[in-house]
Amino acid sequence: MKTSKKQLPDSQRTTLLGILKDRFEKNRGRHKGMEWATIQARLEAKPEKLWSLDEMESTGGEPDVVGFDQKTGEYLFCDCAAESPKGRRSLCYDGAALASRKEHKPADSAIDKAAAMGIALLTEEQYRALQQLGAFDLKTSSWIQTPAAIRKLGGALFCDRRYDHVFTYHNGAESYYAARGFRGMLCV
């Protein structure tokens, strides 16, 4: 019987856990008071989440623990690469935007690629919280979750950091740029 869960081979799982542990230890300021052993145990119990983290890592996201949700009891992993992940740029906002392009279509959309990876785009609030942990997107920008009312009118939102300030902007959802990608969030 075919399983629907996405799982990594043992060697890849071990390598990924090593990368995540090293990053966790090197960036203690992102997750004060948390212990890696507890997080690793949670990850080992949820192989589909490890698969998603591997997708984040392989596309250049450098995922790391950035918080703990008291309500759900879940650890929050976010892309912490200095710039929007290289393997997730040049994407329009969503599938409807991709379908609306008549020519020069990008390879995919941010929403669809995130869903395929098992992660979600950051909200504006999450993006701003991430910026409290470091300086991200100084040269790039990242699509963020867009309110339905804006999307219905053809727009989509993105953020970046310039002049030591976080900006939220709008663009047509069908637009795409080499320097715009998306950051993802994964709850474990």
Long-range contacts (C-beta under 8 A, 24 or more apart in sequence): 5-47, 5-48, 5-51, 6-47, 6-48, 6-51, 6-52, 6-118, 7-47, 7-48, 7-50, 7-51, 8-47, 8-50, 8-51, 8-54, 12-54, 13-47, 13-50, 16-50, 16-53, 16-54, 16-57, 17-43, 17-44, 17-50, 19-57, 20-53, 20-57, 20-63, 20-64, 23-62, 23-63, 23-64, 23-80, 24-64, 24-65, 27-64, 27-80, 29-133, 30-64, 30-65, 30-66, 30-80, 30-133, 30-134, 31-64, 31-65, 31-66, 31-67, 31-68, 34-65, 34-68, 34-75, 39-65, 39-75, 39-188, 42-75, 42-188, 43-188, 46-188, 48-118, 49-118, 49-186, 49-188, 51-118, 52-117, 52-118, 52-119, 52-186, 53-77, 53-186, 55-117, 55-118, 55-119, 56-85, 56-117, 56-119, 56-184, 56-186, 58-87, 59-85, 59-86, 59-87, 59-88, 59-117, 60-85, 60-86, 60-87, 60-88, 61-85, 61-87, 61-88, 61-183, 61-184, 63-184, 63-186, 66-129, 66-130, 66-133, 67-129, 69-187, 72-187, 74-187, 74-188, 75-187, 75-188, 76-185, 76-186, 76-187, 76-188, 77-185, 77-186, 77-187, 77-188, 78-122, 78-126, 78-130, 78-183, 78-184, 78-185, 78-186, 79-183, 79-184, 80-130, 80-133, 80-134, 80-136, 81-136, 82-134, 82-135, 82-136, 82-138, 83-136, 83-137, 83-138, 83-139, 83-140, 84-137, 84-140, 84-141, 84-142, 84-179, 84-180, 84-181, 84-182, 84-183, 85-181, 85-182, 85-183, 86-181, 88-113, 88-181, 88-182, 89-140, 89-177, 89-178, 89-179, 89-180, 89-181, 90-176, 90-177, 90-178, 90-180, 90-181, 91-143, 91-176, 91-180, 91-181, 91-182, 92-173, 92-174, 92-175, 92-176, 93-143, 93-146, 93-151, 93-156, 93-173, 93-174, 93-175, 94-151, 94-156, 94-173, 96-173, 97-156, 97-172, 97-173, 97-174, 98-174, 100-174, 101-174, 106-176, 110-143, 110-181, 110-182, 113-182, 114-182, 114-184, 117-184, 118-186, 119-184, 119-185, 119-186, 120-145, 120-184, 120-185, 120-186, 121-145, 121-182, 121-183, 121-184, 121-185, 122-182, 122-183, 122-184, 122-185, 124-157, 124-159, 124-168, 126-185, 127-159, 127-166, 127-183, 128-159, 128-166, 130-183, 131-161, 131-166, 135-161, 135-164, 136-161, 136-183, 137-161, 138-162, 139-179, 140-179, 140-180, 140-181, 141-169, 141-177, 141-179, 141-180, 141-181, 142-180, 142-181, 142-182, 142-183, 143-180, 143-181, 143-182, 144-168, 144-182, 146-173
